[in-house]
Amino acid sequence: MKYAAELFGTFVLVSAGLGTAVLAGGRVGAVGISLAFGLTLVAMAFAIGSISGCQLNPAVTLGMLLSKRIKAGHAAGYMAAQVVGAIVGAALILVIAKGAPGFVPNPDNFGINGYGEHSPGHYTLLASFLTEALFTLLLVITVLFATDEREPAGFAGLPIGLALAVTNLAAIPVTNASINPARSIGPAVLVGGWAVEQLWLFIVAPLVGGIAAAGIYMTFKGSAGTGKQKGAGA
């Protein structure tokens, strides 16, 4: 049931967030896209947080694993479910987008993450890598601290959703904001081209951010056994 919850939650997150970018991005802009991701995460945290922790992001799951908040076997299952959910969500948005006259999917019109000439602001590979690693770190550190057993129960989804919205808002001009390998894998594998060629960065950089976040969390908490998983999110 936990894996099904992660698959469903990631499906909803990508459907709503990517859907806003592809179908309504021209109307709502970066602010609207960021809020779509953030508010959807809040909703999912309250909906499935008690079932799976609502991680919805391999970088968050890696942070949970390194913080000894989840077992390795469960982490692998979570990550697989998240990727499948993201691909299904992106596929649904692709079907909807094709319903518009003249829509031909390509990496430039399907919310793809990119760097260099494919970055919205033509940011370099290094700048894009640092952006993804930094803002994923901020998101994952928020998840780890907000879901710590010593924090008030039942409110973690709010700061985590806000963190996702803010980090997306900052990263969209640089990379179209991944901050989640599953979110990047979903649309990239459907359209191919340079999206797949550059996909490595949007897997590696967020995972690096997740590793760094776990290190910071464990340093502040002072022991590997601190905190048990509550409703999380990402």
C-alpha positions as CSV (number, residue, x, y, z in Angstrom):
1,M,0.0,0.0,0.0
2,K,2.9,2.4,0.7
3,Y,4.3,1.9,-2.8
4,A,0.9,2.5,-4.3
5,A,0.5,5.7,-2.3
6,E,3.8,6.9,-3.5
7,L,3.0,6.1,-7.1
8,F,-0.4,7.8,-6.8
9,G,1.0,10.9,-5.0
10,T,3.8,11.4,-7.5
11,F,1.3,10.9,-10.4
12,V,-0.9,13.7,-8.9
13,L,2.1,16.0,-8.2
14,V,3.4,15.7,-11.8
15,S,0.0,15.8,-13.3
16,A,-0.9,19.1,-11.5
17,G,2.5,20.7,-11.7
18,L,3.6,19.7,-15.2
19,G,0.0,20.2,-16.3
20,T,0.0,23.8,-15.1
21,A,3.3,24.4,-16.9
22,V,2.3,22.8,-20.2
23,L,-1.4,23.8,-20.3
24,A,-1.5,27.1,-18.5
25,G,2.1,28.3,-18.1
26,G,1.5,31.2,-20.5
27,R,-1.3,32.4,-18.4
28,V,-0.1,31.8,-14.8
29,G,3.6,32.2,-15.3
30,A,6.3,31.0,-12.9
31,V,4.4,32.0,-9.8
32,G,1.4,29.9,-10.8
33,I,3.5,26.9,-11.7
34,S,5.4,27.1,-8.4
35,L,2.1,27.3,-6.5
36,A,0.7,24.4,-8.4
37,F,3.6,22.2,-7.3
38,G,3.6,23.5,-3.7
39,L,-0.2,23.4,-3.1
40,T,-0.5,19.9,-4.7
41,L,2.2,18.7,-2.3
42,V,0.3,20.1,0.7
43,A,-2.8,18.3,-0.4
44,M,-1.0,15.0,-1.0
45,A,0.8,15.3,2.4
46,F,-2.6,15.4,4.1
47,A,-4.1,12.8,1.9
48,I,-1.4,10.1,1.9
49,G,1.1,11.2,4.5
50,S,-0.2,8.7,7.1
51,I,0.2,5.9,4.5
52,S,3.7,6.4,3.0
53,G,5.0,9.6,4.4
54,C,4.2,11.3,1.1
55,Q,7.8,11.6,-0.1
56,L,7.1,11.7,-3.9
57,N,10.7,12.5,-4.7
58,P,13.8,10.2,-4.9
59,A,16.0,12.9,-3.4
60,V,13.7,13.1,-0.4
61,T,13.6,9.3,-0.1
62,L,17.5,9.2,-0.3
63,G,17.6,11.8,2.5
64,M,15.3,9.7,4.6
65,L,17.4,6.6,3.9
66,L,20.6,8.3,4.9
67,S,19.0,9.7,8.0
68,K,17.9,6.2,8.9
69,R,14.3,7.1,8.7
70,I,13.5,4.4,6.1
71,K,15.0,1.0,5.3
72,A,17.0,0.5,2.1
73,G,14.5,-2.0,0.6
74,H,11.6,0.4,1.2
75,A,13.6,3.3,-0.2
76,A,14.2,1.4,-3.5
77,G,10.5,0.5,-3.8
78,Y,9.6,4.1,-3.1
79,M,11.9,5.4,-5.8
80,A,10.6,3.0,-8.4
81,A,7.0,3.9,-7.6
82,Q,7.8,7.6,-7.8
83,V,9.3,7.3,-11.2
84,V,6.4,5.2,-12.5
85,G,3.9,7.7,-11.1
86,A,5.8,10.6,-12.8
87,I,5.8,8.9,-16.2
88,V,2.1,8.1,-16.0
89,G,1.3,11.6,-14.9
90,A,3.4,13.1,-17.7
91,A,1.8,10.7,-20.2
92,L,-1.7,11.9,-19.2
93,I,-0.7,15.5,-19.6
94,L,0.7,14.7,-23.0
95,V,-2.5,13.1,-24.1
96,I,-4.4,16.2,-22.9
97,A,-2.0,18.6,-24.6
98,K,-2.3,16.8,-27.9
99,G,-6.0,17.7,-27.8
100,A,-5.1,21.3,-28.8
101,P,-4.8,21.9,-32.6
102,G,-1.3,22.0,-33.8
103,F,0.4,20.7,-30.6
104,V,3.4,18.6,-31.4
105,P,5.3,17.6,-28.2
106,N,9.0,18.4,-28.1
107,P,11.4,19.2,-25.3
108,D,10.8,22.9,-25.7
109,N,7.0,22.9,-25.0
110,F,6.6,20.1,-22.5
111,G,8.1,21.5,-19.3
112,I,11.4,19.8,-19.8
113,N,14.4,20.7,-17.5
114,G,17.5,21.8,-19.3
115,Y,20.8,23.6,-19.0
116,G,23.0,25.7,-21.4
117,E,21.1,26.6,-24.5
118,H,18.1,24.7,-23.2
119,S,17.9,26.6,-19.9
120,P,15.2,29.3,-19.9
121,G,17.9,31.9,-19.0
122,H,20.7,30.0,-20.8
123,Y,22.5,29.3,-17.6
124,T,25.6,27.2,-17.7
125,L,25.9,23.5,-16.8
126,L,27.6,24.4,-13.5
127,A,25.1,27.1,-12.6
128,S,22.2,24.7,-13.3
129,F,23.9,21.9,-11.3
130,L,24.4,24.2,-8.3
131,T,20.8,25.5,-8.6
132,E,19.3,22.0,-8.5
133,A,21.6,20.7,-5.7
134,L,21.1,23.8,-3.6
135,F,17.3,24.1,-3.8
136,T,16.8,20.3,-3.4
137,L,18.9,20.6,-0.3
138,L,16.6,23.3,1.0
139,L,13.5,21.2,0.3
140,V,14.9,18.0,1.8
141,I,16.2,19.7,4.9
142,T,12.7,21.2,5.4
143,V,11.2,17.7,5.0
144,L,13.6,16.1,7.5
145,F,13.2,18.7,10.2
146,A,9.5,19.2,9.7
147,T,8.8,15.5,10.0
148,D,11.1,14.9,13.0
149,E,9.3,13.2,15.8
150,R,10.0,16.1,18.1
151,E,8.1,18.6,15.9
152,P,4.4,19.2,16.3
153,A,2.4,16.4,14.5
154,G,0.0,17.1,11.7
155,F,1.6,20.3,10.3
156,A,4.6,19.1,8.3
157,G,2.8,19.3,4.9
158,L,2.5,23.1,5.2
159,P,6.1,24.1,5.5
160,I,7.1,21.4,3.0
161,G,4.6,22.6,0.4
162,L,5.8,26.2,0.9
163,A,9.4,25.1,0.5
164,L,8.6,23.3,-2.8
165,A,6.8,26.4,-4.1
166,V,9.6,28.8,-3.2
167,T,12.4,26.5,-4.5
168,N,10.5,26.1,-7.8
169,L,10.0,29.8,-8.1
170,A,13.7,30.4,-7.7
171,A,14.8,27.6,-10.0
172,I,12.4,27.9,-12.9
173,P,14.4,30.7,-14.7
174,V,17.5,28.6,-14.5
175,T,16.4,25.0,-15.2
176,N,12.6,25.0,-15.4
177,A,12.9,23.6,-11.8
178,S,13.4,19.9,-11.4
179,I,14.3,19.5,-7.6
180,N,12.9,16.0,-8.1
181,P,14.5,13.3,-10.4
182,A,11.1,11.6,-10.9
183,R,9.5,14.9,-12.1
184,S,12.3,15.2,-14.7
185,I,12.3,11.6,-15.8
186,G,8.6,11.6,-16.5
187,P,8.4,14.1,-19.4
188,A,11.9,13.6,-20.7
189,V,11.5,9.9,-21.5
190,L,8.3,10.7,-23.4
191,V,9.8,13.2,-25.8
192,G,13.4,12.1,-26.0
193,G,16.0,14.3,-27.8
194,W,18.1,16.6,-25.8
195,A,15.8,16.1,-22.8
196,V,17.2,12.6,-22.3
197,E,20.7,13.7,-23.1
198,Q,20.6,16.3,-20.3
199,L,18.5,14.2,-17.9
200,W,21.6,13.0,-16.0
201,L,22.0,16.4,-14.3
202,F,18.4,16.4,-13.0
203,I,19.0,13.0,-11.5
204,V,22.5,13.6,-10.0
205,A,22.2,17.1,-8.8
206,P,19.0,16.6,-6.7
207,L,20.4,13.4,-5.2
208,V,23.5,15.3,-4.2
209,G,21.3,17.9,-2.6
210,G,19.4,15.1,-0.7
211,I,22.7,13.6,0.5
212,A,23.9,17.0,1.7
213,A,20.6,17.6,3.5
214,A,20.8,14.3,5.3
215,G,24.3,15.2,6.4
216,I,23.2,18.5,7.8
217,Y,20.2,17.0,9.5
218,M,22.3,14.3,11.2
219,T,24.9,16.8,12.3
220,F,22.3,19.0,14.0
221,K,20.4,16.1,15.5
222,G,23.6,14.5,16.7
223,S,22.6,10.8,16.3
224,A,21.6,8.4,13.6
225,G,18.5,7.3,15.6
226,T,16.8,10.6,15.9
227,G,13.2,10.9,14.6
228,K,10.8,8.5,13.2
229,Q,9.0,9.0,9.9
230,K,5.8,11.0,10.0
231,G,3.9,12.4,7.1
232,A,6.6,13.9,4.9
233,G,6.4,15.2,1.4
234,A,8.4,16.5,-1.5
